[in-house]
Amino acid sequence: MKKHIYSTSLRLKLAFLFVSFSIIGSAQQTPLPKSKSVFWEKVQFGGGFGINVGSGFTDITLAPSAIYNVNNYIGLGFGLQGSRVAIKNEYSSWIYGANAVVLINPVEEVQVSLEVEQLRVNSVVDYIGSEYKDNFWNTAVFVGGGYRVDNITVGARYNLLFDKDKTVYAEGFMPFIRAYF
């Protein structure tokens, strides 16, 4: 009978040691979590792409951008833009530049924006067999607002510096869809 108690006690001690070493061994194999930069967790990327091709008409635009969310209410962003617009045998233009934007979300569903855009416009107009070049800088200051759901905002903006004689835009007032992921 004594042999049986000793044997049970020894088995308990061995089981305890086995479990202890198993826990220690598995704890040492757990990889340490990699720390992520807080900055990149607050950055969202988005932008726009447009293509309009028709009978002798081409309009292609590429406009990538990024937003840094300072907090839940304010985002600061920067973007680039490049466009090619052409009408066969009449007009061609390269438009490129950059913009900076401030996005304000006073409540979750509403977004107000202030955007400054600087574009270089290089145009060639063919008028009755003669070529006319028109190269200029186009500056725009947009104020806008929209309805926001998650990362997508639908709204409108107005160019405060709109000049119908010297601009790349047909109107000062423009609708937009903005998406950042």
Backbone torsions as a table, in degrees:
resi	resn	phi	psi	omega
1	MET	NA	-40.2	178.3
2	LYS	-61.7	-36.8	179.4
3	LYS	-62.1	-37.0	-179.0
4	HIS	-68.3	-42.7	178.2
5	ILE	-64.5	-43.6	179.9
6	TYR	-62.3	-41.1	-179.5
7	SER	-65.8	-41.0	178.3
8	THR	-67.1	-41.9	178.8
9	SER	-62.9	-43.1	178.9
10	LEU	-64.7	-40.9	179.0
11	ARG	-63.5	-42.0	178.1
12	LEU	-62.5	-42.4	179.0
13	LYS	-64.6	-42.5	179.8
14	LEU	-66.2	-40.0	177.8
15	ALA	-63.6	-42.5	178.4
16	PHE	-61.1	-44.8	178.9
17	LEU	-63.6	-42.9	179.8
18	PHE	-60.7	-46.8	179.3
19	VAL	-64.4	-41.0	179.8
20	SER	-61.5	-47.7	-179.9
21	PHE	-68.4	-31.5	177.7
22	SER	-65.9	-43.3	179.6
23	ILE	-65.7	-44.8	179.7
24	ILE	-63.1	-44.1	-179.4
25	GLY	-63.2	-42.0	-179.5
26	SER	-73.5	-30.7	177.8
27	ALA	-66.9	-33.6	-180.0
28	GLN	-74.6	-19.8	-178.6
29	GLN	-89.2	-10.2	-179.9
30	THR	-71.4	121.3	-179.4
31	PRO	-69.4	148.3	177.6
32	LEU	-73.3	138.9	179.4
33	PRO	-66.8	139.2	177.6
34	LYS	-80.3	133.6	-179.8
35	SER	-84.4	131.6	178.4
36	LYS	-95.3	149.9	176.6
37	SER	-69.9	130.9	178.6
38	VAL	-64.0	-33.3	-179.6
39	PHE	-57.7	-51.6	-175.6
40	TRP	-70.2	-21.2	175.4
41	GLU	-70.3	-20.0	-178.4
42	LYS	-100.2	2.3	-178.5
43	VAL	-96.5	135.9	175.3
44	GLN	-124.5	143.6	179.6
45	PHE	-112.2	149.2	179.2
46	GLY	-166.2	-150.2	178.3
47	GLY	136.1	-164.2	-177.8
48	GLY	-141.0	155.7	175.9
49	PHE	-143.9	132.7	179.1
50	GLY	-141.4	144.0	176.0
51	ILE	-142.9	131.0	178.4
52	ASN	-137.1	110.0	-177.6
53	VAL	-125.2	129.3	-179.8
54	GLY	-141.7	-162.5	-179.2
55	SER	-67.6	93.8	179.4
56	GLY	80.0	4.2	-177.6
57	PHE	-119.5	136.5	178.0
58	THR	-138.2	133.4	175.3
59	ASP	-143.0	111.8	-179.4
60	ILE	-125.2	129.3	-178.7
61	THR	-132.8	138.7	173.9
62	LEU	-131.6	125.7	-174.6
63	ALA	-142.9	81.7	176.7
64	PRO	-76.6	151.9	178.6
65	SER	-154.5	166.0	178.7
66	ALA	-141.4	147.7	179.9
67	ILE	-125.6	136.0	171.7
68	TYR	-106.4	117.9	-179.9
69	ASN	-84.1	104.3	179.7
70	VAL	-61.9	-43.7	175.4
71	ASN	-157.1	-164.9	-178.6
72	ASN	-70.7	-11.0	-174.2
73	TYR	-110.8	-24.4	-173.2
74	ILE	-130.4	133.9	174.2
75	GLY	-129.9	141.3	178.4
76	LEU	-118.6	134.5	-175.3
77	GLY	-140.2	168.8	-179.7
78	PHE	-144.1	143.1	179.4
79	GLY	-146.8	162.7	175.8
80	LEU	-119.4	156.7	179.5
81	GLN	-146.1	139.8	174.7
82	GLY	-142.5	134.4	-179.0
83	SER	-139.6	150.0	172.3
84	ARG	-127.7	121.5	179.3
85	VAL	-125.0	132.5	-179.5
86	ALA	-150.8	142.7	170.1
87	ILE	-121.5	121.3	-173.0
88	LYS	-50.0	125.7	176.9
89	ASN	61.6	14.9	179.7
90	GLU	-130.5	-42.9	-169.5
91	TYR	-154.8	141.9	171.1
92	SER	-148.2	146.3	-176.2
93	SER	-151.8	139.3	169.5
94	TRP	-110.9	129.0	-179.2
95	ILE	-127.5	127.4	-179.5
96	TYR	-150.0	151.9	179.9
97	GLY	171.2	-159.0	-175.1
98	ALA	-141.9	163.5	176.7
99	ASN	-145.7	158.3	174.3
100	ALA	-128.8	141.9	-175.5
101	VAL	-138.4	145.4	171.3
102	VAL	-116.3	124.8	178.1
103	LEU	-111.0	128.3	-179.7
104	ILE	-121.0	127.5	179.1
105	ASN	-114.8	87.0	-178.5
106	PRO	-63.2	-33.7	170.6
107	VAL	-134.7	163.3	-173.0
108	GLU	-56.8	-35.3	-174.6
109	GLU	-90.4	-7.9	-175.4
110	VAL	-116.9	135.0	177.2
111	GLN	-129.4	129.0	176.2
112	VAL	-112.0	140.7	-177.2
113	SER	-133.4	149.9	171.9
114	LEU	-130.6	124.7	-173.4
115	GLU	-135.2	135.5	174.9
116	VAL	-114.6	129.5	-176.2
117	GLU	-129.9	135.6	177.1
118	GLN	-126.5	116.2	-178.3
119	LEU	-121.6	141.7	172.0
120	ARG	-98.7	129.6	-178.3
121	VAL	-117.4	123.4	176.2
122	ASN	-120.4	106.0	-174.4
123	SER	-119.3	149.9	173.3
124	VAL	-131.4	123.5	178.7
125	VAL	-112.7	128.5	175.8
126	ASP	-100.0	109.5	-176.9
127	TYR	-121.4	110.8	179.2
128	ILE	50.2	51.4	175.7
129	GLY	81.6	-4.0	178.8
130	SER	-111.4	143.2	178.4
131	GLU	-99.1	132.5	175.9
132	TYR	-121.0	128.0	179.1
133	LYS	-101.2	137.9	178.3
134	ASP	-134.4	104.6	-179.6
135	ASN	-117.3	125.5	-177.6
136	PHE	-156.5	165.7	173.5
137	TRP	-97.1	136.3	177.7
138	ASN	-115.6	118.0	177.8
139	THR	-106.9	135.0	179.1
140	ALA	-133.5	142.0	172.2
141	VAL	-123.5	112.7	-177.2
142	PHE	-104.5	137.3	166.6
143	VAL	-117.1	139.4	-176.0
144	GLY	-153.6	174.1	177.6
145	GLY	-156.1	155.0	-179.6
146	GLY	-162.5	172.5	177.4
147	TYR	-96.6	128.7	-173.5
148	ARG	-114.4	133.2	171.1
149	VAL	-129.7	114.5	-176.4
150	ASP	55.1	-114.9	-176.0
151	ASN	-100.3	6.7	-175.7
152	ILE	-117.5	133.4	177.9
153	THR	-124.7	133.0	175.8
154	VAL	-117.2	127.0	-177.7
155	GLY	-168.5	-155.6	-179.8
156	ALA	-142.2	155.6	177.7
157	ARG	-138.9	157.3	-179.3
158	TYR	-128.6	134.8	178.4
159	ASN	-85.1	109.5	-178.9
160	LEU	-66.8	-21.5	-179.5
161	LEU	-103.6	19.6	-176.4
162	PHE	-59.2	128.7	176.2
163	ASP	-133.7	110.1	-173.6
164	LYS	-61.1	-19.7	-179.1
165	ASP	-89.3	-18.4	-175.8
166	LYS	-144.1	73.1	-179.6
167	THR	-153.6	162.5	175.2
168	VAL	-93.6	-6.8	-177.7
169	TYR	-105.8	142.7	-179.7
170	ALA	-75.0	-28.6	-178.0
171	GLU	-137.2	158.6	175.2
172	GLY	-81.0	-26.3	-178.1
173	PHE	-98.5	127.9	-177.2
174	MET	-140.4	134.6	172.0
175	PRO	-77.2	159.0	177.6
176	PHE	-149.1	159.4	168.0
177	ILE	-129.0	123.8	-176.0
178	ARG	-119.3	129.2	179.8
179	ALA	-136.3	131.9	176.6
180	TYR	-131.9	137.6	-178.5
181	PHE	-127.6	NA	NA
